[in-house]
Structures are given as structure tokens and as C-alpha cells.
């Protein structure tokens, strides 16, 4: 993983890694959690697209994404969710540190890196104690474009407006940064 200024800046603001805490292991666990969530959601979305098209996929994303995230969180003992500056759901708005990482991802893309390769991690001190933080960029793939692209069918746009009246998650092209997976865990 390429160390970025942001990761170094965040790391310099926190105390040394807690004794007995293996950051390399935690990064591997976070990557595994993201891969599990991503594979499960993609599988359900592909099945929905085959059985009912984009309208069915919207329902799956609306109902199952949060459920799958919760299932993976329970299985791994880590908190897993998605954020985006162009969010569809109000629950996917990034906080300050997540926004900073998303901005860093955008800068790295402008510098020539592929969105699919971008990740970041750090340990931070919170009111509840030390926390491990990991983010993995979500690139826009072909499957995403029917609901997140520049050319959305009218019936799909209508359904999105119905479910997500504040939707900002359209206008993407293949490979664009759509957001990021966020994984956090307590450091003991």
C-alpha cells in the first residue's frame, strides 16, 4: 500500500500502536471484511438484475446492503459500512476524517492511480479509546451504471427519486470513485 501524506499526518497525531496490537493483521481482517461484503452484495445485485433488472436491484441495494453489512460486521467483530460524498442514502454521509480520506483518494486518482487500488488505514484516539480505521475506495463498475451512471432509464430514475429523494449518487462513469468502504474496530 502506498503511504500517503494523509496517512502519515494522521499517524503522527496519535499515540504509538497499543502493545499487542498487530496493525498488519487488522488491515488483512479489514480487507477480508470488505471483500466478503462486496462479494455478497454484488452476487445479490447480479441475481436481482437477472430476475428483475435495475428496478429489482434498487430494492436489493435499499434493503439488503445494510443487512449484509451488519452480517459481516457481526462475523468479523468489526464495524463495516459505506460512505460517499455523492451519497444516495443519508446514512452514507462521511464524517470529517472519512471526507479527508475521500479527498485524498480523489487526489491520488488525479495523480494517475486507479480507484480500485486505493486504500488507507490509521489508528486514531477517540473518546472511547484507540480505534483502528480502514477505508477502501469503491470504483464505479459496469453493473453500477444503470443506477449510478449518466444515462438512467426514466423508470429507474423515478424509483430512485421515490426511495431516495435526496439522491446525489448519479453521473458516474466507469472507474470513477463512487465512495468507500469503511471498517473500524476497537484497539485493545
C-alpha beads as a LAMMPS data file, in Angstrom:
LAMMPS data file: protein, C-alpha beads

188 atoms
187 bonds

1 atom types
1 bond types

-500.0 500.0 xlo xhi
-500.0 500.0 ylo yhi
-500.0 500.0 zlo zhi

Masses

1 110.0

Atoms # bond

1 1 1 0.000 0.000 0.000
2 1 1 1.284 3.429 -0.888
3 1 1 1.704 5.625 2.183
4 1 1 0.096 8.974 1.625
5 1 1 0.615 12.300 3.303
6 1 1 -2.816 11.918 4.905
7 1 1 -1.940 8.554 6.442
8 1 1 1.354 9.917 7.726
9 1 1 -0.308 13.057 9.084
10 1 1 -2.977 11.029 10.880
11 1 1 -0.404 8.625 12.260
12 1 1 1.666 11.485 13.673
13 1 1 -1.317 12.758 15.676
14 1 1 -1.931 9.577 17.630
15 1 1 -0.008 7.652 20.252
16 1 1 2.094 4.649 19.364
17 1 1 0.230 1.489 18.439
18 1 1 -1.052 -0.305 21.514
19 1 1 1.048 -3.167 22.814
20 1 1 -0.104 -6.474 21.380
21 1 1 -1.991 -4.788 18.511
22 1 1 -0.962 -6.130 15.106
23 1 1 -1.856 -3.454 12.558
24 1 1 -0.852 -5.711 9.637
25 1 1 -3.269 -8.362 10.862
26 1 1 -6.004 -5.767 11.329
27 1 1 -5.526 -4.469 7.760
28 1 1 -5.817 -8.052 6.477
29 1 1 -9.003 -8.580 8.520
30 1 1 -10.450 -5.301 7.211
31 1 1 -9.657 -6.242 3.603
32 1 1 -11.293 -9.629 4.153
33 1 1 -14.413 -7.976 5.620
34 1 1 -14.663 -5.610 2.639
35 1 1 -14.171 -8.481 0.191
36 1 1 -16.888 -10.533 1.910
37 1 1 -19.351 -7.654 1.924
38 1 1 -18.563 -6.676 -1.657
39 1 1 -18.882 -10.236 -2.986
40 1 1 -22.163 -10.886 -1.164
41 1 1 -23.751 -7.610 -2.290
42 1 1 -22.530 -7.990 -5.868
43 1 1 -23.896 -11.539 -6.023
44 1 1 -27.322 -10.415 -4.823
45 1 1 -27.312 -7.418 -7.179
46 1 1 -26.404 -9.576 -10.176
47 1 1 -29.178 -12.028 -9.319
48 1 1 -31.613 -9.130 -8.948
49 1 1 -30.553 -7.654 -12.288
50 1 1 -31.136 -11.023 -13.973
51 1 1 -34.524 -11.577 -12.350
52 1 1 -35.969 -8.072 -12.457
53 1 1 -33.494 -5.600 -13.905
54 1 1 -32.376 -2.348 -12.361
55 1 1 -35.674 -1.827 -10.521
56 1 1 -35.166 -5.072 -8.608
57 1 1 -31.511 -4.182 -7.971
58 1 1 -32.592 -0.891 -6.382
59 1 1 -34.744 -2.819 -3.907
60 1 1 -31.844 -5.159 -3.096
61 1 1 -29.488 -2.229 -2.530
62 1 1 -32.097 -0.442 -0.436
63 1 1 -32.866 -3.396 1.830
64 1 1 -30.021 -5.895 1.669
65 1 1 -26.896 -3.699 1.637
66 1 1 -27.328 -2.649 5.273
67 1 1 -28.286 -6.201 6.291
68 1 1 -25.212 -7.684 4.601
69 1 1 -23.040 -5.010 6.209
70 1 1 -24.462 -5.921 9.627
71 1 1 -23.926 -9.655 8.990
72 1 1 -20.280 -9.109 8.014
73 1 1 -19.775 -6.786 10.995
74 1 1 -21.101 -9.439 13.372
75 1 1 -18.995 -12.184 11.758
76 1 1 -15.767 -10.176 11.888
77 1 1 -16.215 -8.131 15.054
78 1 1 -15.503 -5.022 13.003
79 1 1 -17.864 -2.225 12.024
80 1 1 -18.344 -2.110 8.225
81 1 1 -20.297 0.441 6.201
82 1 1 -20.092 2.608 3.070
83 1 1 -19.732 6.366 2.649
84 1 1 -19.783 8.733 -0.303
85 1 1 -19.607 12.443 -0.884
86 1 1 -22.197 11.804 -3.599
87 1 1 -24.367 9.671 -1.352
88 1 1 -27.651 8.064 -2.237
89 1 1 -28.736 7.261 1.302
90 1 1 -28.494 9.857 4.073
91 1 1 -26.876 7.144 6.220
92 1 1 -23.857 7.107 3.881
93 1 1 -22.663 10.671 4.506
94 1 1 -18.983 10.678 5.511
95 1 1 -17.788 12.296 8.725
96 1 1 -14.754 14.610 8.840
97 1 1 -11.987 12.015 8.810
98 1 1 -13.755 9.940 6.153
99 1 1 -14.186 13.058 3.997
100 1 1 -10.453 13.764 4.320
101 1 1 -9.644 10.233 3.136
102 1 1 -12.089 10.511 0.211
103 1 1 -10.409 13.792 -0.780
104 1 1 -7.039 12.054 -0.605
105 1 1 -8.379 9.272 -2.846
106 1 1 -9.540 11.895 -5.377
107 1 1 -6.076 13.494 -5.362
108 1 1 -4.447 10.124 -5.891
109 1 1 -6.761 9.403 -8.826
110 1 1 -5.851 12.764 -10.374
111 1 1 -2.199 11.752 -9.944
112 1 1 -2.861 8.623 -12.014
113 1 1 -3.774 5.882 -9.539
114 1 1 -6.733 3.595 -10.244
115 1 1 -9.693 3.930 -7.876
116 1 1 -9.822 0.146 -7.455
117 1 1 -6.313 0.126 -5.921
118 1 1 -6.863 2.797 -3.280
119 1 1 -6.975 2.045 0.425
120 1 1 -5.948 3.792 3.614
121 1 1 -5.570 2.925 7.304
122 1 1 -4.597 4.529 10.575
123 1 1 -5.115 4.270 14.292
124 1 1 -6.876 7.173 15.995
125 1 1 -7.655 8.150 19.544
126 1 1 -11.386 8.556 20.175
127 1 1 -13.488 9.309 23.249
128 1 1 -13.971 5.525 23.589
129 1 1 -10.258 4.752 23.269
130 1 1 -7.987 3.805 20.370
131 1 1 -9.684 2.841 17.121
132 1 1 -8.335 1.161 14.000
133 1 1 -9.646 2.753 10.803
134 1 1 -9.543 1.380 7.265
135 1 1 -11.040 2.669 4.026
136 1 1 -11.121 1.047 0.583
137 1 1 -12.232 3.018 -2.470
138 1 1 -15.323 1.887 -4.358
139 1 1 -14.834 2.329 -8.098
140 1 1 -17.837 2.575 -10.399
141 1 1 -18.226 -0.685 -12.294
142 1 1 -20.359 -1.581 -15.274
143 1 1 -23.134 -3.075 -13.148
144 1 1 -23.387 0.229 -11.246
145 1 1 -24.073 2.439 -14.259
146 1 1 -27.746 1.579 -14.716
147 1 1 -28.499 3.269 -11.383
148 1 1 -25.438 5.493 -10.877
149 1 1 -24.436 6.459 -14.417
150 1 1 -25.088 9.406 -16.677
151 1 1 -27.893 7.754 -18.671
152 1 1 -30.527 6.370 -16.300
153 1 1 -33.799 4.960 -17.639
154 1 1 -36.829 7.089 -16.652
155 1 1 -38.485 4.305 -14.622
156 1 1 -35.222 3.742 -12.734
157 1 1 -34.840 7.483 -12.066
158 1 1 -38.434 7.600 -10.823
159 1 1 -37.866 4.686 -8.415
160 1 1 -34.635 6.241 -7.140
161 1 1 -36.440 9.558 -6.527
162 1 1 -39.184 7.736 -4.662
163 1 1 -36.840 5.836 -2.332
164 1 1 -34.022 8.401 -2.140
165 1 1 -35.446 11.924 -2.542
166 1 1 -32.050 13.476 -1.679
167 1 1 -30.081 11.231 -4.112
168 1 1 -26.702 12.607 -5.213
169 1 1 -25.274 9.300 -6.494
170 1 1 -25.617 9.690 -10.255
171 1 1 -23.481 10.975 -13.114
172 1 1 -20.664 8.455 -12.686
173 1 1 -18.539 6.909 -15.429
174 1 1 -16.704 3.550 -15.282
175 1 1 -13.756 3.722 -12.883
176 1 1 -14.954 6.870 -11.084
177 1 1 -14.666 6.991 -7.307
178 1 1 -18.199 6.350 -6.019
179 1 1 -17.283 6.256 -2.356
180 1 1 -15.513 3.957 0.057
181 1 1 -15.969 1.024 2.356
182 1 1 -15.175 1.988 5.960
183 1 1 -14.059 -0.547 8.533
184 1 1 -13.379 0.333 12.159
185 1 1 -12.513 -1.701 15.213
186 1 1 -11.547 -1.114 18.814
187 1 1 -7.886 -1.430 19.705
188 1 1 -7.316 -3.271 22.988

Bonds

1 1 1 2
2 1 2 3
3 1 3 4
4 1 4 5
5 1 5 6
6 1 6 7
7 1 7 8
8 1 8 9
9 1 9 10
10 1 10 11
11 1 11 12
12 1 12 13
13 1 13 14
14 1 14 15
15 1 15 16
16 1 16 17
17 1 17 18
18 1 18 19
19 1 19 20
20 1 20 21
21 1 21 22
22 1 22 23
23 1 23 24
24 1 24 25
25 1 25 26
26 1 26 27
27 1 27 28
28 1 28 29
29 1 29 30
30 1 30 31
31 1 31 32
32 1 32 33
33 1 33 34
34 1 34 35
35 1 35 36
36 1 36 37
37 1 37 38
38 1 38 39
39 1 39 40
40 1 40 41
41 1 41 42
42 1 42 43
43 1 43 44
44 1 44 45
45 1 45 46
46 1 46 47
47 1 47 48
48 1 48 49
49 1 49 50
50 1 50 51
51 1 51 52
52 1 52 53
53 1 53 54
54 1 54 55
55 1 55 56
56 1 56 57
57 1 57 58
58 1 58 59
59 1 59 60
60 1 60 61
61 1 61 62
62 1 62 63
63 1 63 64
64 1 64 65
65 1 65 66
66 1 66 67
67 1 67 68
68 1 68 69
69 1 69 70
70 1 70 71
71 1 71 72
72 1 72 73
73 1 73 74
74 1 74 75
75 1 75 76
76 1 76 77
77 1 77 78
78 1 78 79
79 1 79 80
80 1 80 81
81 1 81 82
82 1 82 83
83 1 83 84
84 1 84 85
85 1 85 86
86 1 86 87
87 1 87 88
88 1 88 89
89 1 89 90
90 1 90 91
91 1 91 92
92 1 92 93
93 1 93 94
94 1 94 95
95 1 95 96
96 1 96 97
97 1 97 98
98 1 98 99
99 1 99 100
100 1 100 101
101 1 101 102
102 1 102 103
103 1 103 104
104 1 104 105
105 1 105 106
106 1 106 107
107 1 107 108
108 1 108 109
109 1 109 110
110 1 110 111
111 1 111 112
112 1 112 113
113 1 113 114
114 1 114 115
115 1 115 116
116 1 116 117
117 1 117 118
118 1 118 119
119 1 119 120
120 1 120 121
121 1 121 122
122 1 122 123
123 1 123 124
124 1 124 125
125 1 125 126
126 1 126 127
127 1 127 128
128 1 128 129
129 1 129 130
130 1 130 131
131 1 131 132
132 1 132 133
133 1 133 134
134 1 134 135
135 1 135 136
136 1 136 137
137 1 137 138
138 1 138 139
139 1 139 140
140 1 140 141
141 1 141 142
142 1 142 143
143 1 143 144
144 1 144 145
145 1 145 146
146 1 146 147
147 1 147 148
148 1 148 149
149 1 149 150
150 1 150 151
151 1 151 152
152 1 152 153
153 1 153 154
154 1 154 155
155 1 155 156
156 1 156 157
157 1 157 158
158 1 158 159
159 1 159 160
160 1 160 161
161 1 161 162
162 1 162 163
163 1 163 164
164 1 164 165
165 1 165 166
166 1 166 167
167 1 167 168
168 1 168 169
169 1 169 170
170 1 170 171
171 1 171 172
172 1 172 173
173 1 173 174
174 1 174 175
175 1 175 176
176 1 176 177
177 1 177 178
178 1 178 179
179 1 179 180
180 1 180 181
181 1 181 182
182 1 182 183
183 1 183 184
184 1 184 185
185 1 185 186
186 1 186 187
187 1 187 188
